[in-house]
Amino acid sequence: MVSRVKTVAFQGVDVLDIDVQVQLSSGLPAFNIVGLPDKAVAESRERVRSAINAIGLSLPAKRITINLAPADVLKEGSHFDLPIALGLLAEMGVFPKEELDRYAALGELALDGKITKVSGVLPAAINASSNNLGIICPDACGNEASWAGDLDILPADNLISLINHIKGTQLLAEPSQLVEDIESNLLDFKDVKGQETAKRALEVAAAGGHNILMYGPPGSGKSMLATRMPSILPSLEPKQALDVSMIHSIAGNLEGGKLLKKRPFRAPHHSASLPSIVGGGNKAKPGEISLAHHGVLFLDELPEFSRQSLEALRQPIETGTVLISRANYHVNFPADFQLIAAMNPCRCGYLDDPEMACSKAPKCATDYQSKISGPIFDRIDIHIDVPSVKVSDLALPPPSEGSSEILQRVKIARDIQRQRFEKLGHPNILTNSHANGELLEKIAPLDDKGRELLIGAAERMKLSARGYHRVLKLSRTLADLNASENIKQEHIAEALAYRKIRAGSKF
């Protein structure tokens, strides 16, 4: 006889159904796990043996074979401990085998029989719900499993309580649905004195989901401005919140099982490796661009990032996804992020500063800027100068307008965009930055004067077709912020003013 327990394996954000088959047969005592297990899965036999001993039972002196089917799929992670243990307990007659038919199980076992937290419970629970199954998971992960919908959840703290629940002698507590506090730890724009032009540019970027590059000398406030961007972004839509929470669940970053409502803000150091930025590695984990899905990716000191990492951003910026291809796997990760970048005008940072002039200009600036390729510049909608703030301005009182006032304008502009796209039959598009092709022509019609201004400027500025379309998107956002149904000449003029940098040019 064979006991079967359902569990899952992960390939990127995709969930694969796995059948754990447990057999006790006569022969020399042995404990074998087959079905392409990795090191963590192979070691589970010792954790399972110790956990079962800890609850007062012992494995029979028989030949134990665990098969993880399908056998040609690589099995990774410690979450296979619990389904293996449950299969063994069922095969030993501790509880009826059919009690496990209605559940998928995942969880790591401690040596004392406790069931400890694992990553990926939310997508596993959603997969179980789609298969009309319940889920058995660690107690620490029960809250996140509850967001998968109406399914039977057994969040257990240890093997004893789980066995007693299955046998009907104890009742496990039901999990709660918890939501992240979106107001916590948000920095306010009231802290920023001066830099009104940069604040305006960030408001425009937030309203339309546009990428932005800030450049200026050290200490001018670029990082300070960027870290306040989340405070003027609306909270995630319900579907977006679930998508983002699934990615963070797989990465093991979903604290307390709370559904994420605040847009992610990721700020990797410039020494970060290529796999840490785009994803991948030995176990195909999501990278920073996927962890920033539906949120912000902030790259401070942009030219200091490796050329390979920056060039890898090209496709995700355009498509909103990243395909990781390796010899042993091919996985897709969502990566629909908003890029905010900051850089100095040159390596020393003081190009054209009358008081601290760069001694190696213009070569210092040319070499520094050339680290960023033209295609990357072309994919950034807004380029804004952030000059130094005078010390006298720092003594002024805080500005009267803060993040809450800017956020209200951003919400109004985004509501206009959402309603427009719904009328055009594209409910999945929420911001102007995602409109392309024929749809862009529908939402951004130009009058004769506006077209003449844009075409003339595009020829003088040598804009590419992508650059031309990005100016159109930005103009549409500026019109939405002004509650204007039509794009006017001043909207095009302001949008063009934000695209004045080309790779290798002098700031």
VMD Tcl script that draws the C-alpha trace (Angstrom):
set ca {
  {0.00 0.00 0.00}
  {1.04 3.57 -0.71}
  {0.00 6.74 1.13}
  {-0.32 9.91 -0.94}
  {-0.08 13.51 0.20}
  {-0.43 16.51 -2.10}
  {2.06 19.38 -1.97}
  {3.61 21.89 -4.38}
  {6.87 22.96 -5.96}
  {7.70 26.44 -7.22}
  {9.12 27.54 -10.56}
  {9.40 31.30 -10.30}
  {5.90 32.46 -9.36}
  {4.31 29.36 -10.92}
  {3.04 26.61 -8.64}
  {3.38 22.96 -9.68}
  {1.35 20.14 -8.12}
  {3.50 17.46 -6.49}
  {2.31 14.03 -5.32}
  {4.23 12.70 -2.31}
  {4.03 8.91 -2.35}
  {5.05 7.00 0.79}
  {5.63 3.25 0.88}
  {6.69 0.93 3.71}
  {7.97 -2.41 2.42}
  {9.84 -5.41 3.74}
  {13.58 -5.53 3.46}
  {16.59 -4.03 5.15}
  {15.70 -0.82 7.04}
  {16.33 2.22 4.86}
  {14.91 5.68 4.25}
  {15.18 6.84 0.63}
  {13.76 9.93 -1.06}
  {13.59 9.83 -4.86}
  {12.14 12.16 -7.47}
  {14.95 14.65 -8.09}
  {15.22 16.15 -4.59}
  {17.75 18.87 -3.83}
  {19.99 18.89 -0.75}
  {17.33 20.43 1.53}
  {14.75 17.82 0.53}
  {17.21 14.93 0.87}
  {18.06 16.07 4.39}
  {14.39 16.09 5.38}
  {14.59 12.39 6.30}
  {16.61 13.26 9.39}
  {14.28 16.11 10.37}
  {11.23 13.89 9.83}
  {12.75 10.99 11.79}
  {13.60 13.24 14.76}
  {10.23 15.04 14.70}
  {8.32 11.74 14.76}
  {10.53 10.47 17.59}
  {9.82 13.70 19.50}
  {6.08 12.97 19.60}
  {6.63 9.51 21.08}
  {6.59 7.42 17.93}
  {9.33 5.69 15.99}
  {9.66 4.74 12.38}
  {9.16 1.03 11.70}
  {12.20 -1.09 10.89}
  {11.22 -1.38 7.24}
  {12.33 -0.10 3.89}
  {10.86 3.43 3.54}
  {10.61 4.90 0.05}
  {9.40 8.45 -0.62}
  {8.68 9.30 -4.26}
  {8.08 12.92 -5.26}
  {6.11 12.83 -8.50}
  {6.48 13.91 -11.24}
  {10.01 12.60 -10.89}
  {11.57 14.82 -13.60}
  {10.78 18.12 -11.80}
  {13.45 19.46 -9.46}
  {12.16 19.59 -5.87}
  {13.66 22.42 -3.80}
  {13.02 23.70 -0.29}
  {12.32 22.47 3.22}
  {8.51 22.66 2.85}
  {8.44 18.98 1.80}
  {9.10 17.93 5.45}
  {5.46 18.11 6.54}
  {3.86 16.18 3.63}
  {6.52 13.46 3.98}
  {5.85 13.19 7.72}
  {2.07 13.10 7.22}
  {2.41 10.39 4.59}
  {4.54 8.31 6.97}
  {2.09 8.78 9.87}
  {-0.80 7.74 7.65}
  {1.11 4.68 6.44}
  {1.87 3.79 10.07}
  {-1.87 3.91 10.87}
  {-1.75 6.92 13.19}
  {-4.81 8.32 11.36}
  {-6.83 7.20 8.30}
  {-5.15 7.83 4.96}
  {-8.32 9.30 3.41}
  {-8.18 12.20 5.88}
  {-5.36 13.70 3.79}
  {-7.14 13.46 0.45}
  {-8.79 16.89 0.89}
  {-5.61 18.84 1.62}
  {-2.32 20.02 0.22}
  {0.44 20.32 2.82}
  {3.67 22.23 3.22}
  {5.87 23.12 6.16}
  {9.29 22.59 7.68}
  {9.76 20.39 10.75}
  {11.99 21.16 13.68}
  {13.67 18.31 15.53}
  {11.22 18.67 18.45}
  {8.15 18.27 16.21}
  {7.31 21.94 15.75}
  {6.12 23.08 12.31}
  {8.08 26.16 11.29}
  {7.49 28.90 8.74}
  {8.19 28.38 5.05}
  {7.94 30.68 2.03}
  {5.33 30.46 -0.73}
  {2.26 29.59 1.39}
  {0.02 32.22 -0.25}
  {0.50 31.02 -3.86}
  {0.30 27.42 -2.63}
  {-3.03 28.16 -0.92}
  {-4.36 29.86 -4.06}
  {-3.35 26.79 -6.08}
  {-5.02 24.49 -3.53}
  {-8.22 26.54 -3.68}
  {-8.28 26.29 -7.47}
  {-8.04 22.48 -7.08}
  {-10.89 22.44 -4.51}
  {-8.50 21.47 -1.74}
  {-7.77 22.77 1.72}
  {-4.24 23.45 2.95}
  {-2.18 22.30 5.93}
  {0.53 24.83 6.78}
  {2.58 26.21 9.69}
  {0.66 28.27 12.21}
  {2.95 31.23 11.43}
  {1.74 31.16 7.80}
  {-1.97 30.68 8.43}
  {-2.79 34.37 8.12}
  {-1.36 34.66 4.62}
  {-3.11 31.45 3.50}
  {-6.44 32.98 4.53}
  {-6.18 35.48 1.66}
  {-6.46 32.65 -0.88}
  {-10.26 32.65 -0.59}
  {-12.82 30.27 0.85}
  {-10.84 27.12 1.66}
  {-10.25 24.89 4.67}
  {-7.01 25.93 6.40}
  {-5.27 23.88 9.10}
  {-2.53 26.10 10.60}
  {-0.66 23.90 13.06}
  {2.14 24.82 15.46}
  {3.37 21.22 15.92}
  {2.75 17.67 14.81}
  {0.86 16.68 17.97}
  {-1.81 19.38 17.59}
  {-2.16 18.58 13.88}
  {-2.60 14.84 14.53}
  {-5.14 15.54 17.27}
  {-7.13 17.80 14.95}
  {-7.17 15.19 12.19}
  {-8.33 12.54 14.70}
  {-11.00 14.90 16.05}
  {-9.68 15.31 19.62}
  {-8.52 18.92 19.25}
  {-9.60 21.93 17.21}
  {-7.05 24.21 15.57}
  {-7.70 27.96 15.70}
  {-8.82 29.64 12.49}
  {-6.40 32.17 10.98}
  {-7.15 35.87 10.60}
  {-6.90 38.09 7.54}
  {-4.41 40.85 8.36}
  {-3.58 43.88 6.20}
  {-0.39 45.90 6.22}
  {-0.60 49.35 7.79}
  {0.00 51.64 4.80}
  {0.50 54.72 6.97}
  {3.48 53.37 8.88}
  {7.01 54.59 8.17}
  {6.03 56.88 5.27}
  {8.27 59.93 4.90}
  {6.57 63.22 4.07}
  {7.41 65.83 1.44}
  {6.95 68.48 4.12}
  {10.48 67.59 5.21}
  {11.87 68.85 1.87}
  {12.66 72.56 1.69}
  {13.03 74.04 -1.76}
  {13.34 71.79 -4.85}
  {9.88 72.76 -6.09}
  {10.75 71.74 -9.66}
  {11.82 68.28 -8.52}
  {8.67 67.90 -6.42}
  {6.57 68.77 -9.45}
  {8.42 66.20 -11.55}
  {7.89 63.48 -8.94}
  {4.19 64.35 -8.77}
  {3.92 63.97 -12.54}
  {5.84 60.68 -12.40}
  {3.53 59.36 -9.66}
  {0.40 60.42 -11.52}
  {1.29 58.60 -14.75}
  {3.65 55.84 -13.57}
  {6.59 57.39 -15.46}
  {10.29 56.64 -14.97}
  {12.38 59.55 -13.69}
  {16.07 60.41 -13.43}
  {17.30 63.06 -10.98}
  {20.78 64.48 -11.39}
  {22.64 67.02 -9.32}
  {25.57 67.55 -6.96}
  {26.04 65.57 -3.75}
  {23.76 66.61 -0.91}
  {21.16 68.30 -3.10}
  {18.36 66.03 -1.85}
  {17.95 63.43 -4.62}
  {17.76 60.45 -2.26}
  {15.60 62.40 0.16}
  {13.10 63.14 -2.60}
  {13.09 59.57 -3.93}
  {12.45 57.97 -0.53}
  {9.32 60.12 -0.17}
  {7.85 58.86 -3.44}
  {5.78 56.08 -1.73}
  {3.90 58.72 0.27}
  {2.34 60.16 -2.92}
  {1.49 56.82 -4.56}
  {-2.04 55.42 -4.08}
  {-2.37 52.09 -2.33}
  {-2.43 48.90 -4.38}
  {-5.61 47.78 -6.13}
  {-6.99 44.47 -4.72}
  {-5.63 42.34 -7.60}
  {-2.29 44.16 -7.49}
  {-2.06 43.60 -3.72}
  {-2.55 39.86 -4.20}
  {0.02 39.69 -7.02}
  {2.62 41.62 -5.02}
  {1.95 39.60 -1.86}
  {2.44 36.34 -3.81}
  {5.87 37.46 -5.01}
  {6.93 38.51 -1.52}
  {5.55 35.25 -0.11}
  {7.75 33.23 -2.49}
  {10.71 35.40 -1.52}
  {9.91 34.83 2.18}
  {9.32 38.53 2.85}
  {5.63 38.50 3.84}
  {5.88 39.52 7.49}
  {3.13 38.21 9.77}
  {1.11 36.97 6.81}
  {-0.20 40.49 6.20}
  {-1.50 41.34 2.74}
  {0.59 44.13 1.25}
  {-1.34 47.31 0.45}
  {1.58 49.74 0.31}
  {3.44 49.85 -2.98}
  {6.89 48.26 -2.69}
  {9.93 50.53 -2.58}
  {13.18 48.73 -3.32}
  {16.55 50.48 -3.15}
  {19.39 48.00 -3.85}
  {22.99 49.04 -3.30}
  {25.01 49.73 -6.43}
  {27.24 46.74 -5.65}
  {24.27 44.37 -6.15}
  {24.90 41.47 -8.53}
  {22.98 40.79 -11.72}
  {20.94 37.85 -10.28}
  {19.99 39.93 -7.24}
  {18.66 42.68 -9.53}
  {16.81 40.70 -12.22}
  {16.31 37.39 -10.36}
  {17.67 33.90 -10.81}
  {20.45 32.17 -8.94}
  {20.58 28.51 -7.99}
  {16.93 28.44 -6.86}
  {15.44 30.98 -9.30}
  {14.37 33.53 -6.71}
  {12.72 36.85 -7.68}
  {15.13 39.78 -7.96}
  {14.77 43.41 -6.93}
  {12.83 44.34 -10.08}
  {10.23 41.67 -9.28}
  {10.09 42.62 -5.60}
  {9.37 46.16 -6.86}
  {6.41 44.90 -8.97}
  {3.63 47.55 -8.99}
  {5.96 49.74 -6.94}
  {9.20 51.71 -7.15}
  {12.74 50.61 -7.92}
  {15.17 53.29 -6.74}
  {18.70 53.11 -8.15}
  {20.89 55.62 -6.33}
  {24.28 56.44 -7.88}
  {23.05 55.01 -11.18}
  {26.42 55.01 -13.04}
  {28.00 52.99 -10.23}
  {25.82 49.96 -11.01}
  {27.44 47.40 -13.28}
  {26.85 47.90 -16.98}
  {25.45 44.38 -17.23}
  {22.85 45.02 -14.51}
  {21.68 48.27 -16.09}
  {21.39 46.82 -19.59}
  {19.36 43.93 -18.16}
  {16.66 46.45 -17.23}
  {15.86 47.25 -20.87}
  {13.36 44.47 -21.55}
  {11.58 44.56 -18.14}
  {11.02 48.33 -18.45}
  {9.26 47.78 -21.78}
  {7.37 44.52 -21.13}
  {6.78 44.47 -17.37}
  {8.14 40.90 -17.13}
  {11.56 39.26 -17.02}
  {12.41 35.83 -18.41}
  {15.24 34.06 -16.56}
  {16.77 31.39 -18.77}
  {19.34 28.98 -17.40}
  {20.51 25.52 -18.41}
  {18.18 23.80 -15.93}
  {15.17 26.16 -15.81}
  {13.23 28.89 -17.61}
  {11.02 31.03 -15.39}
  {9.02 34.22 -15.86}
  {8.82 36.83 -13.12}
  {6.50 39.86 -13.19}
  {8.51 43.10 -13.12}
  {6.15 46.01 -13.75}
  {8.06 48.61 -11.74}
  {8.51 52.37 -11.81}
  {12.16 53.34 -12.08}
  {13.54 56.25 -10.08}
  {17.24 56.88 -10.58}
  {19.66 59.42 -9.15}
  {23.16 60.36 -10.21}
  {25.81 63.04 -9.90}
  {26.72 65.04 -13.03}
  {30.29 63.69 -12.87}
  {32.41 61.51 -10.60}
  {33.37 64.34 -8.25}
  {29.80 65.67 -8.45}
  {30.53 69.36 -8.91}
  {30.40 69.91 -12.67}
  {29.69 73.60 -13.46}
  {29.60 74.47 -9.75}
  {31.02 78.04 -9.58}
  {32.38 77.52 -6.07}
  {33.63 73.91 -6.31}
  {34.43 73.60 -9.99}
  {35.36 70.18 -11.35}
  {39.06 70.20 -12.20}
  {38.75 67.49 -14.86}
  {35.75 68.85 -16.80}
  {34.50 68.01 -19.37}
  {36.23 64.60 -19.54}
  {35.15 63.72 -16.02}
  {31.48 64.25 -16.94}
  {31.74 62.53 -20.32}
  {33.35 59.40 -18.87}
  {30.90 59.25 -15.98}
  {27.76 59.75 -18.08}
  {28.89 57.31 -20.76}
  {28.48 54.47 -18.26}
  {24.75 54.72 -18.96}
  {23.80 53.73 -22.49}
  {21.53 55.68 -24.80}
  {18.78 53.00 -24.73}
  {18.54 53.28 -20.94}
  {18.27 57.08 -21.12}
  {15.66 56.70 -23.86}
  {13.45 54.60 -21.57}
  {13.34 57.28 -18.87}
  {10.49 59.74 -19.38}
  {11.59 62.53 -17.03}
  {15.09 63.96 -16.56}
  {15.22 66.62 -13.88}
  {17.99 68.79 -12.46}
  {18.21 68.89 -8.66}
  {20.52 71.81 -7.80}
  {22.06 72.42 -4.40}
  {19.87 74.03 -1.77}
  {21.21 77.21 -0.20}
  {21.91 77.04 3.51}
  {19.70 80.10 4.03}
  {16.74 78.15 2.59}
  {17.15 75.46 5.23}
  {16.29 77.99 7.93}
  {12.90 78.68 6.35}
  {9.75 77.14 7.91}
  {8.50 73.82 6.50}
  {6.42 74.08 3.32}
  {2.65 74.26 3.78}
  {2.02 71.49 1.24}
  {3.00 67.95 2.11}
  {2.51 64.45 0.76}
  {-1.21 64.28 1.58}
  {-2.04 67.22 -0.69}
  {0.10 65.87 -3.53}
  {-1.43 62.41 -3.09}
  {-4.94 63.77 -3.58}
  {-3.98 65.29 -6.94}
  {-2.26 62.05 -7.96}
  {-5.37 60.02 -7.06}
  {-7.61 62.30 -9.11}
  {-5.31 62.03 -12.15}
  {-5.14 58.24 -11.82}
  {-8.94 57.99 -11.53}
  {-9.24 59.93 -14.79}
  {-6.83 57.52 -16.48}
  {-8.54 54.41 -15.14}
  {-11.98 55.57 -16.28}
  {-10.62 56.46 -19.71}
  {-9.01 53.07 -20.24}
  {-12.14 51.26 -19.02}
  {-14.24 53.12 -21.61}
  {-11.74 52.10 -24.30}
  {-12.00 48.44 -23.27}
  {-8.66 48.15 -21.45}
  {-9.54 47.76 -17.75}
  {-6.14 46.21 -16.94}
  {-4.28 49.40 -17.92}
  {-4.28 51.89 -15.07}
  {-1.72 54.56 -16.03}
  {-0.69 56.42 -19.16}
  {2.82 54.96 -19.07}
  {1.39 51.55 -20.10}
  {-0.45 52.78 -23.19}
  {1.15 51.87 -26.50}
  {0.46 51.83 -30.24}
  {-3.08 52.50 -31.39}
  {-4.30 53.04 -27.83}
  {-1.80 55.88 -27.35}
  {-3.15 57.62 -30.45}
  {-6.68 57.39 -29.01}
  {-5.82 58.88 -25.62}
  {-3.36 61.54 -26.85}
  {-4.78 63.28 -29.95}
  {-2.92 66.47 -30.93}
  {-4.16 69.64 -32.54}
  {-2.19 71.25 -35.37}
  {-0.16 73.55 -33.10}
  {0.69 70.79 -30.66}
  {1.71 68.40 -33.44}
  {3.87 71.07 -35.06}
  {5.62 71.81 -31.76}
  {6.22 68.14 -30.96}
  {7.48 67.17 -34.42}
  {9.78 70.18 -34.63}
  {11.21 69.56 -31.17}
  {11.59 65.82 -31.82}
  {13.67 66.55 -34.93}
  {15.89 69.07 -33.15}
  {16.34 66.84 -30.10}
  {16.86 63.73 -32.26}
  {14.17 61.81 -30.38}
  {13.68 58.16 -31.24}
  {10.24 56.72 -31.96}
  {10.19 55.51 -28.36}
  {11.15 58.96 -27.10}
  {8.41 60.54 -29.22}
  {5.77 58.23 -27.76}
  {7.02 58.76 -24.22}
  {6.63 62.52 -24.65}
  {3.04 61.89 -25.77}
  {2.36 59.77 -22.66}
  {3.88 62.40 -20.41}
  {1.82 65.14 -22.10}
  {-1.33 63.12 -21.48}
  {-0.45 62.84 -17.78}
  {0.20 66.57 -17.50}
  {-3.20 67.23 -19.08}
  {-4.84 64.83 -16.61}
  {-3.23 66.62 -13.67}
  {-4.78 69.84 -14.98}
  {-8.12 68.07 -15.55}
  {-7.87 68.96 -19.22}
  {-9.67 66.70 -21.68}
  {-7.35 67.70 -24.53}
  {-3.58 67.93 -24.64}
  {-2.57 71.56 -24.98}
  {0.57 73.19 -26.28}
  {1.81 73.95 -22.77}
  {1.54 70.30 -21.78}
  {3.74 69.28 -24.70}
  {6.20 72.05 -23.91}
  {6.54 70.90 -20.28}
  {6.90 67.26 -21.34}
  {9.66 68.20 -23.78}
  {11.43 70.15 -21.05}
  {11.71 66.90 -19.09}
  {13.59 65.12 -21.92}
  {16.71 67.20 -22.35}
  {19.43 64.63 -21.64}
  {21.03 62.30 -24.11}
  {23.79 59.87 -23.29}
  {27.19 61.54 -23.40}
  {25.76 65.07 -23.34}
  {26.72 67.75 -20.87}
  {24.14 68.49 -18.13}
}
mol new
graphics top color blue
foreach p $ca { graphics top sphere $p radius 0.5 }
foreach p [lrange $ca 0 end-1] q [lrange $ca 1 end] { graphics top cylinder $p $q radius 0.2 }
display resetview
